[in-house]
């Protein structure tokens, strides 16, 4: 969000205000109180974190509840209910709070949201709420046009060829507006109309109401009888299975006490080599390490190490992290495709490290 804006998405129970101050929040509270809400200091925060009590509030009207907090960049109100809950700690900790609201409670929230939005707009705040679309095609086209790589004024042709990542499983060029097949995570055959998203990902409009996001190398045309045969599937992502196997091997064969900074630097080098031949569009590279990125003691070995990477549209993300608790993280942000070079480099590095230890022994 930019300065002096707010977001109150119609499928969400949260109203977030950028650059909103306590004066504006007090006006929102006054509005809610005139509409029957009781508002007080958040009692849970007051009990557990009393120093934060003057920045956290809670309120209720019948079955509709909310929590609010203010911070340097603005404030936020989050509405919820305790009638239909899933999380054992209560409705506030549920995901999809809006969808879980009973019908009348949801109507109460929608009405109060409308009044809050009108108040904020009267105070000079710009409404940056995302539009809600009835049909999947309209939602997909809106996402394409609001993405950073979309060129303003250029409408999306039905069959315009993207300049990269436009080949399917069988190395056929993919065009916007084509019908392609793919299998979901349960191995079920599906099809839809495809439109290029970003990098190697494509939006697939399945029907009037549904759409999904599929990597180009999972799309295909029905070209042989085998394409129609039901496939067995794994509930886990293949590359993430390799991640677990790599962690297991490290824990069985090696330990942090065996590692020094020179070993981590060699892993950085091996990751860099793998990234050179990876996706040219995302263009990942290993960040130059800072002193605090590797902490190793001469006698006790490695305590912590972080290998971070940058790309064409991000600056500092996890590549591989050796956490102090012994857990090794592999590009937690990455897709199945983008985690691959890190896993491969780590496996090669373990092979190298094993040879080094045997030579020393």
N, C-alpha and C positions, 0 to 999 in steps of 0.2 A: 504494500500500500504506500501511496505517496503521502505528503503532508496533508493534515486536516481532512481525512477521509474516514469512512467506516464501511464495514462489510457485515451484512445480515442475510446470508444465503438462505433461500427459501426451503432448502432441505436440511438445514442445520438449526440447532438450538442455541447457537452462539452469536452474540453481537459484539464485534471488536472495533474499537475506535482508535484510530491513529492520531496522536497529538492531543487527545482529549485530556483535560485537566480536572481537578477536583471540583471546580465550579460547575463544569458541564455535567459531571457525574451527579452532583447534588441536584441539578435540575431534572435529571432522569429519575432519581430517587423520589423527588417531589411529585413528578408525574405518576409514578407507580403507586405512591401512597394515596394520591387522589383517586386512583382506580382500585383501591381496596387492598393493596399489599401492605404487609407488616414487614419492616426492615430493621435489622439489628447487626451488630458486629458478629462475624462468623465465629460461632461458639467453639468449634473444633480448633480453629486457628488460635483463638484466645487461650484455650487450655494447653495446646501443644507448643505453640510458637508465639507467646505473648508479645514479643517485640514486633511482630508483623500484624498485630491485631488492628492497628489504625489504617491498614491498607486493604483489609478484607471484610466483606459484608455478606449477609445472606438475607433472603426474604421469601415470603410465601403468601399465596392467596388461594385458599382452598387446597386443591391437590397440585397446583402449579407452584414449583419452588425455583429459586435461582441462587447462584453465588456470583459475587462480583469482586474484582480486585483492580487496583490501580497501580501502575508502574511508570517509570520515567517516560516511556514512549507513548503512553495512552492508558486506556482501561478496557475491561472486558466484562460482559455479563453472560453467564451460561445458565440456561433454564433446563429443568429436568423434572421428574416425578418419581414417586416411590410406589406406584400401584403395580406397574409391570416392570420388573427388574430382572436382570440376569447376573450381574456381579454380586457376589456375596456381601460386599461392603455397601451396597446401595445403588440407587439409580444414578447418582452423580458420577459414578465410576463406570457406567455402562457406555459402550460405543453406540452410535445411532440413537442418541437420546430423542431426537425428533420423531423418528419412526416408531419408537416404543411408546410414545405418548398415547393414551386413550383418546378417542375422537374428540370429546368435549374439552379435555385438557389441551389438546393440540389447537383447537379453535380459540381457546382463551389465550394461548401463547401467540398465535398468529395475529390476533387483534391487538395485543399489547406491543408486539414487534412493530406493527404498522404505526402505532402512536409514537413509539421511541424513534423510529426512522424519521417521521415528520418533524419531531422536536430537533433531532440532530441536523436535519437539512435547514431548519429555520435558524440554527446557530451557525450556519455557514459551512458545515461539513459536506463533503461530496460523497454521494452514495456510489461505492464501487462494487456493489453486490453483483454476483454473477447471474446472468439471466438463466431461467429454467426453460428448457425446450421440451415440447411434447413428444417429438419424434427423434429417433436415434440419428438419422441423417443430419438434421439441423444441429444437433449437439456436436457431432463430429466436425462439421464444417466450421462451427464457431470455434472449436478448439484449434483447428488448423489456422484460422485467421488470427487468433489471439496468441499463437505461438511466436517465439522470438525470431524464427527463421522465415516467417511469412512476409512477403513483399507487398506493401500496401498498394491497393489499386489493381492487383493482378488476380482476377477471379480464377478459381480452380477448374480447369477444363476436365471433361470426363476422361480423356485419354492423353493427358500430358505426361511425358516420361520424366521422372525425377533424374537428377544428374548423378546420383550415387545410391548404393544399397538398393538396387532395383532388380535383383535376380532372386527367383524362388528356389525351392529345393532342387529342381532339375536344371538350374542355371538359365531359366527362361526369364526374359525381361518382364517386369511387372509394370502395368499401366494403371493410373488412377481410373476408377470406374469399372475395372475388370471384376469378374466373379472368380474367386479362388477358394480352394478347399484347404482345410487344416484339421488337425486332431487336438482336442482339448486335453487337459491334464489327466482325464480319465480314459483317454484313448478313443473317445467318441468322434466320429467323422462329422465335421461341420463345414458350412460354406457361407460366404457373404461377399459383399461388394467392398473392395479395398481402396483406401486412400492413404497416401504417404503421410507419416507422422513426423518422426525425427530419427536420424541415424538409420538403423536397419529395421525400425519398427513401423508397422502399418496398422491404421485403424481398419477394422472389419465391421461393417454394418450387417448384422445378422438378420434383423427383421425391423418392423416399424419401431419397436421399443428398445431393442437391445443392440449393443455394440461391444467390441472388445479390442485388444491391442495384441498383435501377433508379430513375431520376428519374421523377416522376409524368408529365411531359410526353412521355416515351418509351413510356408504356403506352397501349394502345388495344384496342378490340374490332374483330373482323373485320366491316367494314360495307360493303366494296366489293371487287370482284374484284381491284383493283390492290393491295390489302393482301396478296394471296397471291403476287404477282409477286416473284421474287428481286430484291434490290436490290444495286446496286454499292456498294462501301464504300471508305472511306479508312482506311489503317492509323493515321492520326493524328487526334487530336481536332480538330474544326473550329475551336473557339475558340483552341486552341493553334497552329493554322495561322495564324490572324490575329495571334497574338502574334509569330510568326516574321516575318510580313510587316511588322508595326509596327517591330520591331527593325531589319530590313533597310532600311526607309525612313529611319529615324533615322540609321543609319550612313552612308547614301548622301547625305543632304541636310544633316545637321547634325553637330555635334561638341560635346564637353564644353566646349571653349574658348569656345563661343558662349553658354554658359549662366551666369546669375547667380542669386542667391537669389530675386530677384523672379519669375523665370520658374518656378522650382520651386514657389513659393507659389501662382502662378496655376494650376499643374497640380493642386495640392491642392484649390483651389476647384472646379475642373472635376470632379474625382473626387467631391467632396462632393455636387455637383449630381446626378451619375449615381446615387449611392447612395440619394438621397432616394426615387427611384421604383423601387428594387430591392426585393428580398424583405423584406417588413415583419416577418417572423418572425425572420430572422437580424439585421435592424436594424443594418447596418454603418454606421460613421461614421469620418471621418478623425480620428486622434489629434492633439492640439495638439502641434506640433513643438517639440523641445528644441533648444538651441543646437548640440549636436553632430550633429543630424540632417541638417544641410546645411553642407558645407564648400566655399566658393567663394572663389577668389583674384581680386582685381581685374584682374590682368593675364593670368593663365593660365586663368581660368574655373573651372568646376565640377570638384571632385575627387571628391566623394561626396555622395549625398543619399538619405535614407530617408523614405518616406511610409508610415506605419503606420496600421492601422485596428483598431477594436474592434467587437465585436458582442454579441449577446444572451448568448452562451455562451463568449466568449473576450475577452481584454483587449488583446493587443498582437500583431498579426500583420502580415506584409508586405503592403503594397498594391502599390507600385512602388519598386524600389531601383535607383539609379544607382551601381553598384559601381565601385571605383577602377580595376579592370582593364578597364573599358569595357563590361562585361556588364550589361544592364538586366533586372532580374528582375520578373516579374509574378505576384504572389500565388501563390507556389509551393505553398502549402498548399491552394489552392482547387480546387473542382470546375470542370468545363467551364461550368456555369451561373454560379457565383460569380465567375469571372475576367472575365466579360463586361463589367461596368461599368468595370473598370480599363483594358481594351483600348480600349473606345469612348472613354473620356475621354482616353487617350493620343493616339489618332488625331486627335480634335478639337483637342487641345492642339498637335499638330504643325502642323495647318492654321492655327491662331492664330499660332503662332510664326513660321511662314513669312511670313504677312502683316506681322507686326511687323518682320521683317528687311528685307522689300522696301520698307516705308515709310521705314525708317532709311536704306537705301541710296539 
